Amino acid sequence: MVSPATIASGELLIRDPEVFEGFQRIHEKALVAEMEAYGVFDACDKQEVPVLVVRGISDYGDITKDNAFHKIASEAAAIVTLDYATHGWSRRI
């Protein structure tokens, strides 16, 4: 399923569901958290370069994390990115 979402991004990996739930009480729009894009956004912000991150979510980052869905998630992100580059953004939800 493809859906627009607010992604929390930072230098800290949040593996504890309770910590993330506490974070969501502060930032209720954040549906997922990640840390890889933080450096990209920071560098682009410093250079005043626009940036868009499209994420394929493959796991919850908890103790059940494995690589089973990496390929599917990366292909989904690539498809969404291509669609966005071709057709632009439309709020079709």
Jmol script that loads the backbone (N, CA, C; Angstrom):
load data "model"
ATOM      1  N   MET A   1       0.842  -1.175   0.000  1.00  0.00           N
ATOM      2  CA  MET A   1       0.000   0.000   0.000  1.00  0.00           C
ATOM      3  C   MET A   1       0.887   1.237   0.000  1.00  0.00           C
ATOM      4  N   VAL A   2       0.573   2.184  -0.826  1.00  0.00           N
ATOM      5  CA  VAL A   2       1.296   3.444  -0.884  1.00  0.00           C
ATOM      6  C   VAL A   2       0.480   4.495  -0.159  1.00  0.00           C
ATOM      7  N   SER A   3       1.136   5.238   0.720  1.00  0.00           N
ATOM      8  CA  SER A   3       0.438   6.319   1.407  1.00  0.00           C
ATOM      9  C   SER A   3       1.424   7.400   1.785  1.00  0.00           C
ATOM     10  N   PRO A   4       1.000   8.650   1.651  1.00  0.00           N
ATOM     11  CA  PRO A   4       1.869   9.735   2.118  1.00  0.00           C
ATOM     12  C   PRO A   4       1.880   9.706   3.640  1.00  0.00           C
ATOM     13  N   ALA A   5       3.032   9.963   4.219  1.00  0.00           N
ATOM     14  CA  ALA A   5       3.135   9.946   5.674  1.00  0.00           C
ATOM     15  C   ALA A   5       4.226  10.892   6.114  1.00  0.00           C
ATOM     16  N   THR A   6       4.083  11.385   7.306  1.00  0.00           N
ATOM     17  CA  THR A   6       5.149  12.164   7.906  1.00  0.00           C
ATOM     18  C   THR A   6       6.146  11.187   8.497  1.00  0.00           C
ATOM     19  N   ILE A   7       7.397  11.334   8.091  1.00  0.00           N
ATOM     20  CA  ILE A   7       8.456  10.438   8.536  1.00  0.00           C
ATOM     21  C   ILE A   7       9.332  11.189   9.527  1.00  0.00           C
ATOM     22  N   ALA A   8       9.455  10.657  10.730  1.00  0.00           N
ATOM     23  CA  ALA A   8      10.381  11.225  11.705  1.00  0.00           C
ATOM     24  C   ALA A   8      11.783  10.768  11.321  1.00  0.00           C
ATOM     25  N   SER A   9      12.707  11.701  11.244  1.00  0.00           N
ATOM     26  CA  SER A   9      14.061  11.360  10.849  1.00  0.00           C
ATOM     27  C   SER A   9      15.039  12.044  11.788  1.00  0.00           C
ATOM     28  N   GLY A  10      16.030  11.309  12.215  1.00  0.00           N
ATOM     29  CA  GLY A  10      17.012  11.886  13.120  1.00  0.00           C
ATOM     30  C   GLY A  10      18.199  10.965  13.304  1.00  0.00           C
ATOM     31  N   GLU A  11      19.080  11.345  14.206  1.00  0.00           N
ATOM     32  CA  GLU A  11      20.300  10.586  14.431  1.00  0.00           C
ATOM     33  C   GLU A  11      20.106   9.380  15.343  1.00  0.00           C
ATOM     34  N   LEU A  12      18.944   9.245  15.953  1.00  0.00           N
ATOM     35  CA  LEU A  12      18.685   8.182  16.906  1.00  0.00           C
ATOM     36  C   LEU A  12      17.782   7.121  16.289  1.00  0.00           C
ATOM     37  N   LEU A  13      18.214   5.868  16.346  1.00  0.00           N
ATOM     38  CA  LEU A  13      17.381   4.767  15.886  1.00  0.00           C
ATOM     39  C   LEU A  13      16.410   4.399  17.005  1.00  0.00           C
ATOM     40  N   ILE A  14      15.133   4.431  16.704  1.00  0.00           N
ATOM     41  CA  ILE A  14      14.111   4.126  17.704  1.00  0.00           C
ATOM     42  C   ILE A  14      13.654   2.685  17.498  1.00  0.00           C
ATOM     43  N   ARG A  15      14.087   1.794  18.380  1.00  0.00           N
ATOM     44  CA  ARG A  15      13.696   0.389  18.280  1.00  0.00           C
ATOM     45  C   ARG A  15      12.613   0.012  19.272  1.00  0.00           C
ATOM     46  N   ASP A  16      12.451   0.777  20.306  1.00  0.00           N
ATOM     47  CA  ASP A  16      11.492   0.466  21.366  1.00  0.00           C
ATOM     48  C   ASP A  16      10.127   1.052  21.003  1.00  0.00           C
ATOM     49  N   PRO A  17       9.104   0.207  20.815  1.00  0.00           N
ATOM     50  CA  PRO A  17       7.772   0.708  20.449  1.00  0.00           C
ATOM     51  C   PRO A  17       7.225   1.738  21.442  1.00  0.00           C
ATOM     52  N   GLU A  18       7.531   1.573  22.724  1.00  0.00           N
ATOM     53  CA  GLU A  18       7.044   2.526  23.721  1.00  0.00           C
ATOM     54  C   GLU A  18       7.694   3.896  23.541  1.00  0.00           C
ATOM     55  N   VAL A  19       8.959   3.912  23.168  1.00  0.00           N
ATOM     56  CA  VAL A  19       9.648   5.182  22.917  1.00  0.00           C
ATOM     57  C   VAL A  19       9.010   5.871  21.711  1.00  0.00           C
ATOM     58  N   PHE A  20       8.719   5.095  20.662  1.00  0.00           N
ATOM     59  CA  PHE A  20       8.097   5.686  19.478  1.00  0.00           C
ATOM     60  C   PHE A  20       6.695   6.193  19.788  1.00  0.00           C
ATOM     61  N   GLU A  21       5.944   5.455  20.582  1.00  0.00           N
ATOM     62  CA  GLU A  21       4.598   5.915  20.969  1.00  0.00           C
ATOM     63  C   GLU A  21       4.682   7.222  21.747  1.00  0.00           C
ATOM     64  N   GLY A  22       5.680   7.352  22.611  1.00  0.00           N
ATOM     65  CA  GLY A  22       5.887   8.605  23.337  1.00  0.00           C
ATOM     66  C   GLY A  22       6.229   9.735  22.383  1.00  0.00           C
ATOM     67  N   PHE A  23       7.047   9.425  21.387  1.00  0.00           N
ATOM     68  CA  PHE A  23       7.402  10.411  20.369  1.00  0.00           C
ATOM     69  C   PHE A  23       6.162  10.834  19.592  1.00  0.00           C
ATOM     70  N   GLN A  24       5.301   9.871  19.269  1.00  0.00           N
ATOM     71  CA  GLN A  24       4.088  10.183  18.515  1.00  0.00           C
ATOM     72  C   GLN A  24       3.129  11.076  19.295  1.00  0.00           C
ATOM     73  N   ARG A  25       3.165  11.007  20.618  1.00  0.00           N
ATOM     74  CA  ARG A  25       2.321  11.905  21.402  1.00  0.00           C
ATOM     75  C   ARG A  25       2.769  13.355  21.229  1.00  0.00           C
ATOM     76  N   ILE A  26       4.039  13.566  20.955  1.00  0.00           N
ATOM     77  CA  ILE A  26       4.574  14.910  20.723  1.00  0.00           C
ATOM     78  C   ILE A  26       4.379  15.312  19.262  1.00  0.00           C
ATOM     79  N   HIS A  27       4.652  14.382  18.349  1.00  0.00           N
ATOM     80  CA  HIS A  27       4.556  14.619  16.902  1.00  0.00           C
ATOM     81  C   HIS A  27       3.557  13.619  16.329  1.00  0.00           C
ATOM     82  N   GLU A  28       2.261  13.899  16.508  1.00  0.00           N
ATOM     83  CA  GLU A  28       1.226  12.918  16.182  1.00  0.00           C
ATOM     84  C   GLU A  28       1.131  12.568  14.701  1.00  0.00           C
ATOM     85  N   LYS A  29       1.670  13.398  13.820  1.00  0.00           N
ATOM     86  CA  LYS A  29       1.606  13.083  12.390  1.00  0.00           C
ATOM     87  C   LYS A  29       2.660  12.064  11.970  1.00  0.00           C
ATOM     88  N   ALA A  30       3.682  11.877  12.778  1.00  0.00           N
ATOM     89  CA  ALA A  30       4.756  10.939  12.430  1.00  0.00           C
ATOM     90  C   ALA A  30       4.238   9.506  12.516  1.00  0.00           C
ATOM     91  N   LEU A  31       4.253   8.823  11.384  1.00  0.00           N
ATOM     92  CA  LEU A  31       3.778   7.441  11.349  1.00  0.00           C
ATOM     93  C   LEU A  31       4.919   6.435  11.393  1.00  0.00           C
ATOM     94  N   VAL A  32       6.087   6.847  10.932  1.00  0.00           N
ATOM     95  CA  VAL A  32       7.260   5.976  10.923  1.00  0.00           C
ATOM     96  C   VAL A  32       8.484   6.796  11.317  1.00  0.00           C
ATOM     97  N   ALA A  33       9.544   6.096  11.684  1.00  0.00           N
ATOM     98  CA  ALA A  33      10.802   6.760  12.026  1.00  0.00           C
ATOM     99  C   ALA A  33      11.936   6.095  11.256  1.00  0.00           C
ATOM    100  N   GLU A  34      12.909   6.887  10.882  1.00  0.00           N
ATOM    101  CA  GLU A  34      14.081   6.360  10.187  1.00  0.00           C
ATOM    102  C   GLU A  34      15.259   7.270  10.482  1.00  0.00           C
ATOM    103  N   MET A  35      16.455   6.805  10.162  1.00  0.00           N
ATOM    104  CA  MET A  35      17.607   7.639  10.442  1.00  0.00           C
ATOM    105  C   MET A  35      18.502   7.852   9.222  1.00  0.00           C
ATOM    106  N   GLU A  36      18.321   7.116   8.145  1.00  0.00           N
ATOM    107  CA  GLU A  36      19.207   7.229   6.994  1.00  0.00           C
ATOM    108  C   GLU A  36      19.105   8.573   6.282  1.00  0.00           C
ATOM    109  N   ALA A  37      17.900   9.123   6.170  1.00  0.00           N
ATOM    110  CA  ALA A  37      17.710  10.358   5.405  1.00  0.00           C
ATOM    111  C   ALA A  37      18.124  11.604   6.183  1.00  0.00           C
ATOM    112  N   TYR A  38      18.357  11.471   7.469  1.00  0.00           N
ATOM    113  CA  TYR A  38      18.697  12.632   8.286  1.00  0.00           C
ATOM    114  C   TYR A  38      19.909  13.375   7.724  1.00  0.00           C
ATOM    115  N   GLY A  39      20.972  12.660   7.412  1.00  0.00           N
ATOM    116  CA  GLY A  39      22.185  13.285   6.879  1.00  0.00           C
ATOM    117  C   GLY A  39      21.955  13.930   5.527  1.00  0.00           C
ATOM    118  N   VAL A  40      21.148  13.295   4.686  1.00  0.00           N
ATOM    119  CA  VAL A  40      20.836  13.855   3.366  1.00  0.00           C
ATOM    120  C   VAL A  40      20.091  15.180   3.522  1.00  0.00           C
ATOM    121  N   PHE A  41      19.057  15.182   4.372  1.00  0.00           N
ATOM    122  CA  PHE A  41      18.296  16.409   4.601  1.00  0.00           C
ATOM    123  C   PHE A  41      19.169  17.503   5.202  1.00  0.00           C
ATOM    124  N   ASP A  42      20.019  17.131   6.150  1.00  0.00           N
ATOM    125  CA  ASP A  42      20.888  18.108   6.795  1.00  0.00           C
ATOM    126  C   ASP A  42      21.821  18.750   5.773  1.00  0.00           C
ATOM    127  N   ALA A  43      22.446  17.943   4.930  1.00  0.00           N
ATOM    128  CA  ALA A  43      23.362  18.468   3.915  1.00  0.00           C
ATOM    129  C   ALA A  43      22.631  19.342   2.898  1.00  0.00           C
ATOM    130  N   CYS A  44      21.451  18.891   2.452  1.00  0.00           N
ATOM    131  CA  CYS A  44      20.685  19.671   1.474  1.00  0.00           C
ATOM    132  C   CYS A  44      20.207  20.982   2.081  1.00  0.00           C
ATOM    133  N   ASP A  45      19.794  20.948   3.335  1.00  0.00           N
ATOM    134  CA  ASP A  45      19.352  22.168   4.012  1.00  0.00           C
ATOM    135  C   ASP A  45      20.493  23.183   4.100  1.00  0.00           C
ATOM    136  N   LYS A  46      21.670  22.721   4.445  1.00  0.00           N
ATOM    137  CA  LYS A  46      22.834  23.617   4.564  1.00  0.00           C
ATOM    138  C   LYS A  46      23.210  24.235   3.223  1.00  0.00           C
ATOM    139  N   GLN A  47      22.958  23.513   2.148  1.00  0.00           N
ATOM    140  CA  GLN A  47      23.294  24.009   0.809  1.00  0.00           C
ATOM    141  C   GLN A  47      22.090  24.609   0.093  1.00  0.00           C
ATOM    142  N   GLU A  48      20.948  24.660   0.783  1.00  0.00           N
ATOM    143  CA  GLU A  48      19.693  25.179   0.223  1.00  0.00           C
ATOM    144  C   GLU A  48      19.287  24.458  -1.062  1.00  0.00           C
ATOM    145  N   VAL A  49      19.389  23.144  -1.008  1.00  0.00           N
ATOM    146  CA  VAL A  49      19.023  22.284  -2.135  1.00  0.00           C
ATOM    147  C   VAL A  49      17.731  21.552  -1.768  1.00  0.00           C
ATOM    148  N   PRO A  50      16.700  21.623  -2.616  1.00  0.00           N
ATOM    149  CA  PRO A  50      15.455  20.902  -2.310  1.00  0.00           C
ATOM    150  C   PRO A  50      15.696  19.395  -2.291  1.00  0.00           C
ATOM    151  N   VAL A  51      14.942  18.710  -1.466  1.00  0.00           N
ATOM    152  CA  VAL A  51      15.120  17.266  -1.348  1.00  0.00           C
ATOM    153  C   VAL A  51      13.766  16.601  -1.091  1.00  0.00           C
ATOM    154  N   LEU A  52      13.617  15.416  -1.619  1.00  0.00           N
ATOM    155  CA  LEU A  52      12.429  14.586  -1.395  1.00  0.00           C
ATOM    156  C   LEU A  52      12.924  13.190  -1.047  1.00  0.00           C
ATOM    157  N   VAL A  53      12.385  12.606   0.002  1.00  0.00           N
ATOM    158  CA  VAL A  53      12.739  11.237   0.367  1.00  0.00           C
ATOM    159  C   VAL A  53      11.510  10.367   0.189  1.00  0.00           C
ATOM    160  N   VAL A  54      11.679   9.276  -0.536  1.00  0.00           N
ATOM    161  CA  VAL A  54      10.631   8.271  -0.692  1.00  0.00           C
ATOM    162  C   VAL A  54      11.171   7.015  -0.025  1.00  0.00           C
ATOM    163  N   ARG A  55      10.437   6.496   0.939  1.00  0.00           N
ATOM    164  CA  ARG A  55      10.907   5.344   1.702  1.00  0.00           C
ATOM    165  C   ARG A  55      10.051   4.125   1.412  1.00  0.00           C
ATOM    166  N   GLY A  56      10.701   3.018   1.289  1.00  0.00           N
ATOM    167  CA  GLY A  56      10.022   1.735   1.272  1.00  0.00           C
ATOM    168  C   GLY A  56      10.233   1.110   2.636  1.00  0.00           C
ATOM    169  N   ILE A  57       9.197   0.968   3.407  1.00  0.00           N
ATOM    170  CA  ILE A  57       9.324   0.451   4.771  1.00  0.00           C
ATOM    171  C   ILE A  57       9.297  -1.079   4.730  1.00  0.00           C
ATOM    172  N   SER A  58      10.364  -1.709   5.238  1.00  0.00           N
ATOM    173  CA  SER A  58      10.474  -3.162   5.145  1.00  0.00           C
ATOM    174  C   SER A  58      10.382  -3.871   6.487  1.00  0.00           C
ATOM    175  N   ASP A  59      10.448  -3.140   7.595  1.00  0.00           N
ATOM    176  CA  ASP A  59      10.387  -3.784   8.906  1.00  0.00           C
ATOM    177  C   ASP A  59      10.087  -2.732   9.964  1.00  0.00           C
ATOM    178  N   TYR A  60       9.948  -3.196  11.173  1.00  0.00           N
ATOM    179  CA  TYR A  60       9.663  -2.289  12.284  1.00  0.00           C
ATOM    180  C   TYR A  60      10.925  -1.871  13.031  1.00  0.00           C
ATOM    181  N   GLY A  61      12.086  -2.381  12.637  1.00  0.00           N
ATOM    182  CA  GLY A  61      13.324  -2.035  13.298  1.00  0.00           C
ATOM    183  C   GLY A  61      13.423  -2.574  14.715  1.00  0.00           C
ATOM    184  N   ASP A  62      12.623  -3.574  15.043  1.00  0.00           N
ATOM    185  CA  ASP A  62      12.635  -4.135  16.392  1.00  0.00           C
ATOM    186  C   ASP A  62      13.366  -5.475  16.389  1.00  0.00           C
ATOM    187  N   ILE A  63      13.161  -6.276  17.399  1.00  0.00           N
ATOM    188  CA  ILE A  63      13.877  -7.548  17.495  1.00  0.00           C
ATOM    189  C   ILE A  63      13.458  -8.565  16.432  1.00  0.00           C
ATOM    190  N   THR A  64      12.328  -8.334  15.764  1.00  0.00           N
ATOM    191  CA  THR A  64      11.881  -9.250  14.701  1.00  0.00           C
ATOM    192  C   THR A  64      12.445  -8.857  13.335  1.00  0.00           C
ATOM    193  N   LYS A  65      13.267  -7.818  13.285  1.00  0.00           N
ATOM    194  CA  LYS A  65      13.824  -7.300  12.018  1.00  0.00           C
ATOM    195  C   LYS A  65      14.597  -8.396  11.284  1.00  0.00           C
ATOM    196  N   ASP A  66      14.308  -8.522   9.988  1.00  0.00           N
ATOM    197  CA  ASP A  66      15.091  -9.381   9.109  1.00  0.00           C
ATOM    198  C   ASP A  66      15.086  -8.760   7.715  1.00  0.00           C
ATOM    199  N   ASN A  67      15.645  -9.447   6.748  1.00  0.00           N
ATOM    200  CA  ASN A  67      15.769  -8.887   5.397  1.00  0.00           C
ATOM    201  C   ASN A  67      14.689  -9.381   4.442  1.00  0.00           C
ATOM    202  N   ALA A  68      13.654 -10.029   4.938  1.00  0.00           N
ATOM    203  CA  ALA A  68      12.655 -10.679   4.085  1.00  0.00           C
ATOM    204  C   ALA A  68      11.959  -9.728   3.119  1.00  0.00           C
ATOM    205  N   PHE A  69      11.750  -8.458   3.498  1.00  0.00           N
ATOM    206  CA  PHE A  69      10.968  -7.560   2.668  1.00  0.00           C
ATOM    207  C   PHE A  69      11.784  -6.408   2.060  1.00  0.00           C
ATOM    208  N   HIS A  70      13.103  -6.466   2.152  1.00  0.00           N
ATOM    209  CA  HIS A  70      13.929  -5.380   1.607  1.00  0.00           C
ATOM    210  C   HIS A  70      13.712  -5.180   0.109  1.00  0.00           C
ATOM    211  N   LYS A  71      13.706  -6.258  -0.660  1.00  0.00           N
ATOM    212  CA  LYS A  71      13.551  -6.149  -2.117  1.00  0.00           C
ATOM    213  C   LYS A  71      12.192  -5.551  -2.476  1.00  0.00           C
ATOM    214  N   ILE A  72      11.137  -6.027  -1.843  1.00  0.00           N
ATOM    215  CA  ILE A  72       9.791  -5.515  -2.123  1.00  0.00           C
ATOM    216  C   ILE A  72       9.705  -4.036  -1.766  1.00  0.00           C
ATOM    217  N   ALA A  73      10.230  -3.667  -0.604  1.00  0.00           N
ATOM    218  CA  ALA A  73      10.168  -2.270  -0.157  1.00  0.00           C
ATOM    219  C   ALA A  73      10.956  -1.354  -1.077  1.00  0.00           C
ATOM    220  N   SER A  74      12.147  -1.779  -1.506  1.00  0.00           N
ATOM    221  CA  SER A  74      12.949  -0.923  -2.380  1.00  0.00           C
ATOM    222  C   SER A  74      12.325  -0.803  -3.773  1.00  0.00           C
ATOM    223  N   GLU A  75      11.733  -1.876  -4.273  1.00  0.00           N
ATOM    224  CA  GLU A  75      11.056  -1.798  -5.566  1.00  0.00           C
ATOM    225  C   GLU A  75       9.827  -0.896  -5.488  1.00  0.00           C
ATOM    226  N   ALA A  76       9.085  -0.980  -4.397  1.00  0.00           N
ATOM    227  CA  ALA A  76       7.915  -0.111  -4.222  1.00  0.00           C
ATOM    228  C   ALA A  76       8.338   1.357  -4.180  1.00  0.00           C
ATOM    229  N   ALA A  77       9.408   1.659  -3.460  1.00  0.00           N
ATOM    230  CA  ALA A  77       9.894   3.039  -3.395  1.00  0.00           C
ATOM    231  C   ALA A  77      10.347   3.520  -4.768  1.00  0.00           C
ATOM    232  N   ALA A  78      10.989   2.657  -5.532  1.00  0.00           N
ATOM    233  CA  ALA A  78      11.433   3.030  -6.881  1.00  0.00           C
ATOM    234  C   ALA A  78      10.235   3.318  -7.792  1.00  0.00           C
ATOM    235  N   ILE A  79       9.201   2.500  -7.698  1.00  0.00           N
ATOM    236  CA  ILE A  79       7.995   2.698  -8.510  1.00  0.00           C
ATOM    237  C   ILE A  79       7.317   4.011  -8.151  1.00  0.00           C
ATOM    238  N   VAL A  80       7.183   4.294  -6.864  1.00  0.00           N
ATOM    239  CA  VAL A  80       6.551   5.545  -6.424  1.00  0.00           C
ATOM    240  C   VAL A  80       7.377   6.743  -6.875  1.00  0.00           C
ATOM    241  N   THR A  81       8.698   6.646  -6.767  1.00  0.00           N
ATOM    242  CA  THR A  81       9.575   7.741  -7.200  1.00  0.00           C
ATOM    243  C   THR A  81       9.438   7.988  -8.696  1.00  0.00           C
ATOM    244  N   LEU A  82       9.412   6.940  -9.488  1.00  0.00           N
ATOM    245  CA  LEU A  82       9.234   7.086 -10.931  1.00  0.00           C
ATOM    246  C   LEU A  82       7.879   7.702 -11.253  1.00  0.00           C
ATOM    247  N   ASP A  83       6.839   7.249 -10.563  1.00  0.00           N
ATOM    248  CA  ASP A  83       5.510   7.808 -10.773  1.00  0.00           C
ATOM    249  C   ASP A  83       5.497   9.300 -10.422  1.00  0.00           C
ATOM    250  N   TYR A  84       6.121   9.657  -9.318  1.00  0.00           N
ATOM    251  CA  TYR A  84       6.179  11.058  -8.912  1.00  0.00           C
ATOM    252  C   TYR A  84       6.945  11.890  -9.941  1.00  0.00           C
ATOM    253  N   ALA A  85       8.079  11.373 -10.401  1.00  0.00           N
ATOM    254  CA  ALA A  85       8.887  12.099 -11.390  1.00  0.00           C
ATOM    255  C   ALA A  85       8.135  12.262 -12.710  1.00  0.00           C
ATOM    256  N   THR A  86       7.321  11.282 -13.058  1.00  0.00           N
ATOM    257  CA  THR A  86       6.578  11.307 -14.318  1.00  0.00           C
ATOM    258  C   THR A  86       5.308  12.156 -14.240  1.00  0.00           C
ATOM    259  N   HIS A  87       4.570  12.017 -13.141  1.00  0.00           N
ATOM    260  CA  HIS A  87       3.243  12.624 -13.060  1.00  0.00           C
ATOM    261  C   HIS A  87       3.086  13.719 -12.006  1.00  0.00           C
ATOM    262  N   GLY A  88       4.060  13.877 -11.134  1.00  0.00           N
ATOM    263  CA  GLY A  88       3.948  14.875 -10.068  1.00  0.00           C
ATOM    264  C   GLY A  88       3.083  14.375  -8.940  1.00  0.00           C
ATOM    265  N   TRP A  89       2.784  15.243  -8.010  1.00  0.00           N
ATOM    266  CA  TRP A  89       2.029  14.889  -6.810  1.00  0.00           C
ATOM    267  C   TRP A  89       0.554  15.203  -6.972  1.00  0.00           C
ATOM    268  N   SER A  90      -0.281  14.270  -6.630  1.00  0.00           N
ATOM    269  CA  SER A  90      -1.721  14.473  -6.589  1.00  0.00           C
ATOM    270  C   SER A  90      -2.255  13.773  -5.356  1.00  0.00           C
ATOM    271  N   ARG A  91      -3.040  14.429  -4.590  1.00  0.00           N
ATOM    272  CA  ARG A  91      -3.557  13.849  -3.345  1.00  0.00           C
ATOM    273  C   ARG A  91      -4.766  12.988  -3.676  1.00  0.00           C
ATOM    274  N   ARG A  92      -4.537  11.720  -4.027  1.00  0.00           N
ATOM    275  CA  ARG A  92      -5.595  10.788  -4.421  1.00  0.00           C
ATOM    276  C   ARG A  92      -5.847   9.763  -3.322  1.00  0.00           C
ATOM    277  N   ILE A  93      -6.280  10.210  -2.171  1.00  0.00           N
ATOM    278  CA  ILE A  93      -6.464   9.273  -1.061  1.00  0.00           C
ATOM    279  C   ILE A  93      -7.927   9.142  -0.730  1.00  0.00           C
TER     280      ILE A  93
END
end "model"
wireframe off; spacefill off
backbone 0.3
color backbone group
